[in-house]
């Protein structure tokens, strides 16, 4: 379990424990908070919601992982001060109700990540989850600063950020890849940087349940431990590049489809002292999170991130 600093102002805000899977009292365990939007359509593939499926499979097969499974409709959306202080890792599933998570809560989660108190695993459609978007925005600004410093900017520079035109819109093919950096000299000592924040989306998707094939790009990475070099997800939704996100620090998996599409389906970013891992396979009506290889990825990721 990570060393966690508990602010005095938060001590009295700890809520009663929400539904728990695993031995929650074991201080040597990795604490995983599984957050699930729990939309009704999940019943097509999961009897007791997608998040609970992941939680049960993680603890059934791993001795040192303790899990709390929470949901959007829980008190404080499952993101109580007690849960956030307890967690080492959040696994996040969201889809049609992403906008209901307040931006200030997303910023709080990213603050925890930046401080090294928490890591985030964003699954499939959580590319639009507000904590993921906030983390990508923060990383884009940091990358923009480094970009201009490498370009020889000296002296003071101001930063303006430009968001995509509307939340949860899809970029067209041929759009400028975001994040994008622009700048100009205001005077001899001052520069203006303009950072177009990432769309956190891609131009093509196809929810037809056709199989995808994942190829391991980083065979020595802890996330790929025990996995074959390639494995097939029999039913999944297709996403197609380009994915408008900051350049990742590591690409773990690449996924392809028989019609020619491809996607970087496992990526890791350093966000301050913490990390974000995006894992693409999924869709709420397909039993992706019953597949042993997929659960192995999540187990490995929790073990690696939660140290």
C-alpha positions in Angstrom: 0.0 0.0 0.0 1.3 3.5 -0.7 2.2 5.9 2.0 -0.8 8.2 2.2 -0.8 11.6 4.0 -4.2 12.4 5.4 -5.0 16.1 5.7 -6.4 17.1 9.1 -9.4 18.7 7.4 -10.4 15.4 5.9 -10.2 13.2 8.9 -13.7 14.0 10.1 -15.2 13.5 6.6 -14.6 9.8 6.3 -17.8 8.1 5.2 -18.9 4.6 6.3 -17.4 1.9 4.1 -19.2 1.3 0.8 -19.5 -2.2 -0.6 -16.2 -4.0 -0.2 -14.7 -7.0 -1.8 -11.5 -8.6 -0.3 -9.8 -8.1 3.0 -10.2 -4.4 3.4 -8.3 -4.3 6.7 -5.0 -5.7 5.4 -2.6 -2.7 5.4 -0.2 -4.6 3.1 -2.9 -5.0 0.4 -3.1 -2.8 -2.7 -6.3 -0.8 -2.3 -8.3 -0.6 -5.5 -11.4 1.5 -5.9 -13.5 0.3 -8.8 -15.7 3.1 -10.0 -18.6 2.2 -12.3 -21.3 4.4 -13.8 -23.6 1.2 -13.7 -25.8 2.0 -16.7 -28.7 -0.5 -17.1 -27.5 -1.8 -20.5 -24.7 -3.6 -18.7 -27.2 -6.3 -17.9 -26.9 -7.6 -21.4 -23.4 -9.0 -20.4 -23.1 -8.7 -16.6 -25.7 -9.9 -14.0 -24.4 -7.6 -11.3 -22.9 -4.6 -13.2 -19.5 -4.4 -15.0 -17.7 -2.8 -12.0 -18.7 -5.6 -9.6 -17.6 -8.2 -12.2 -14.1 -6.6 -12.3 -14.0 -6.3 -8.5 -15.0 -9.9 -7.9 -12.5 -11.3 -10.5 -9.6 -9.2 -9.1 -10.1 -10.5 -5.6 -10.9 -14.1 -6.6 -7.5 -14.4 -8.3 -5.2 -12.1 -6.3 -4.4 -12.4 -2.6 -3.0 -8.9 -2.0 -5.7 -6.7 -3.6 -8.5 -5.3 -1.5 -11.4 -3.7 -3.5 -14.2 -1.3 -2.9 -16.7 -1.3 -5.7 -18.6 2.0 -5.9 -21.0 3.8 -8.3 -22.1 7.1 -9.6 -25.3 7.0 -7.6 -23.6 6.3 -4.3 -23.2 9.0 -1.7 -20.8 11.6 -3.1 -20.7 9.5 -6.3 -18.6 6.9 -4.4 -15.7 9.5 -4.4 -15.9 10.3 -0.7 -12.8 11.7 1.1 -12.5 8.3 2.9 -12.5 6.3 -0.4 -10.0 8.6 -2.1 -7.7 8.5 0.9 -8.0 4.7 1.2 -7.4 4.0 -2.5 -4.0 3.3 -4.2 -5.6 2.8 -7.6 -8.9 3.8 -9.2 -10.3 1.6 -12.0 -12.8 3.9 -13.9 -15.7 2.8 -16.1 -17.9 5.6 -17.5 -19.9 6.1 -20.6 -23.1 8.1 -21.0 -23.1 10.0 -17.7 -19.5 11.2 -17.7 -20.6 14.8 -17.4 -22.3 14.2 -14.0 -19.0 14.0 -12.3 -18.2 17.6 -11.2 -15.0 19.1 -12.6 -13.8 20.0 -9.2 -14.0 16.4 -8.2 -12.0 15.5 -11.3 -9.4 18.1 -10.4 -9.2 16.7 -6.8 -8.5 13.2 -8.2 -5.8 14.5 -10.5 -4.2 16.4 -7.5 -4.0 13.1 -5.7 -2.4 11.5 -8.8 0.1 14.3 -9.1 1.1 14.0 -5.5 1.8 10.2 -6.0 -1.1 9.2 -3.6 -3.2 7.6 -6.3 -3.0 6.2 -9.9 -5.8 5.9 -12.4 -6.8 3.1 -14.8 -9.2 4.4 -17.4 -11.2 1.7 -19.3 -12.5 2.0 -22.8 -15.1 4.9 -23.0 -13.5 6.5 -19.9 -11.4 8.4 -22.5 -14.1 11.0 -21.9 -14.2 10.6 -18.1 -13.5 13.9 -16.5 -10.6 12.7 -14.3 -8.9 11.2 -17.4 -9.5 14.4 -19.4 -8.2 16.6 -16.6 -5.1 14.4 -16.3 -4.5 14.7 -20.1 -5.0 18.5 -19.9 -2.5 18.8 -17.1 0.0 16.7 -19.0 -0.6 18.7 -22.2 0.2 22.0 -20.5 3.4 20.5 -19.0 4.4 19.1 -22.4 3.7 22.5 -23.9 6.0 24.3 -21.5 8.8 21.8 -22.3 8.1 22.3 -26.1 8.7 26.0 -25.9 11.7 25.7 -23.6 13.3 23.3 -26.1 12.5 25.8 -28.8 14.8 28.3 -27.1 12.2 30.6 -25.4 13.9 32.6 -22.7 12.4 35.0 -20.3 8.7 35.1 -19.3 5.9 33.4 -21.2 2.2 33.4 -20.6 0.0 30.4 -21.3 -3.6 30.4 -22.8 -5.4 27.1 -23.2 -8.0 26.4 -25.8 -10.5 23.5 -25.1 -12.2 21.5 -27.9 -15.3 23.3 -29.2 -17.6 21.2 -27.1 -17.4 18.5 -24.5 -17.8 15.0 -25.9 -17.5 15.8 -29.6 -15.6 13.7 -32.1 -12.7 15.1 -34.2 -12.9 14.7 -38.0 -10.2 13.1 -40.0 -7.7 15.7 -41.1 -8.1 17.8 -38.0 -5.0 19.2 -36.4 -3.8 16.6 -33.9 -4.3 17.8 -30.3 -2.8 18.8 -28.0 -1.2 21.4 -30.3 1.2 24.2 -29.4 1.3 27.7 -30.9 3.2 30.8 -29.7 4.4 34.2 -30.6 6.7 36.9 -29.2 5.0 39.7 -27.4 8.2 41.7 -26.9 11.9 41.0 -26.3 11.3 39.4 -22.9 7.8 38.0 -23.1 6.2 35.2 -25.1 2.6 34.0 -25.4 2.0 30.3 -25.6 -1.3 28.9 -26.8 -2.0 25.3 -26.0 -5.0 23.6 -27.7 -6.0 20.9 -25.2 -6.5 17.4 -26.3 -9.8 16.1 -27.7 -9.4 12.9 -25.8 -11.2 11.2 -28.7 -10.7 9.7 -32.2 -12.5 10.0 -35.5 -13.9 6.5 -35.9 -15.7 4.0 -33.7 -17.8 0.9 -34.6 -19.9 -0.8 -31.9 -20.6 -4.0 -34.0 -18.9 -6.5 -31.7 -16.3 -7.6 -34.2 -13.1 -9.1 -32.6 -10.0 -7.1 -32.0 -6.5 -8.5 -31.7 -4.1 -7.1 -29.2 -0.3 -7.3 -29.7 2.1 -6.8 -26.8 4.4 -3.8 -27.6 6.3 -3.9 -24.3 7.0 -7.6 -23.5 9.2 -6.7 -20.5 6.6 -4.3 -18.9 5.0 -5.5 -15.6 1.5 -4.9 -17.1 2.2 -7.6 -19.7 3.4 -10.3 -17.3 2.0 -13.7 -18.0 0.3 -12.7 -21.3 0.8 -14.2 -24.7 2.4 -12.0 -27.4 -0.9 -11.6 -29.0 -4.5 -12.3 -27.8 -7.9 -11.9 -29.3 -10.9 -10.1 -27.7 -13.9 -12.0 -29.4 -16.4 -9.1 -29.0 -15.5 -5.5 -28.6 -16.1 -2.0 -30.0 -13.6 -0.6 -32.5 -11.8 2.7 -32.0 -9.5 4.0 -34.8 -6.5 6.3 -34.6 -5.6 9.0 -34.4 -6.3 9.3 -30.7 -6.0 12.9 -29.7 -4.0 12.6 -26.4 -0.6 13.7 -25.3 2.3 11.5 -26.5 2.4 8.6 -24.0 5.5 7.7 -22.0 4.8 4.0 -22.9 2.7 2.1 -25.4 1.9 -1.3 -23.9 -0.6 -2.7 -26.5 -1.6 -2.1 -30.1 -5.0 -3.4 -31.3 -6.0 -4.2 -34.9 -9.2 -5.2 -36.7 -9.7 -7.2 -39.9 -11.1 -4.1 -41.7 -7.7 -2.4 -41.2 -8.2 -0.2 -38.2 -5.6 0.1 -35.5 -5.4 1.7 -32.0 -2.8 2.2 -29.3 -4.9 0.2 -26.8 -2.7 0.4 -23.7 -0.8 3.6 -22.9 0.8 5.0 -19.8 1.5 8.7 -18.8 3.4 10.1 -15.9 1.2 12.7 -14.2 3.4 14.4 -11.7 4.5 11.7 -9.2 1.6 9.4 -10.3 0.5 7.5 -13.4 -2.5 7.1 -15.7 -3.0 3.8 -17.6 -5.6 3.8 -20.4 -6.8 0.3 -21.5 -9.1 0.4 -24.6 -11.0 -2.9 -25.0 -14.6 -2.9 -23.9 -18.2 -1.9 -24.3 -20.9 -2.4 -21.7 -22.8 -5.0 -23.7 -19.9 -7.4 -24.5 -18.4 -9.7 -21.8 -14.9 -8.3 -22.2 -14.2 -8.2 -18.5 -14.9 -11.9 -18.1 -12.0 -12.7 -20.3 -8.9 -14.1 -18.4 -6.4 -12.1 -20.4 -8.2 -8.8 -19.8 -8.5 -9.5 -16.1 -4.8 -10.4 -16.1 -4.0 -6.9 -17.6 -6.0 -5.2 -14.8 -4.4 -7.4 -12.1 -0.9 -6.7 -13.4 -1.7 -3.0 -13.7 -3.0 -2.8 -10.1 0.1 -4.7 -8.8 2.5 -2.4 -10.6 0.7 0.9 -9.9 -0.3 0.2 -6.4 3.2 -0.5 -5.0 
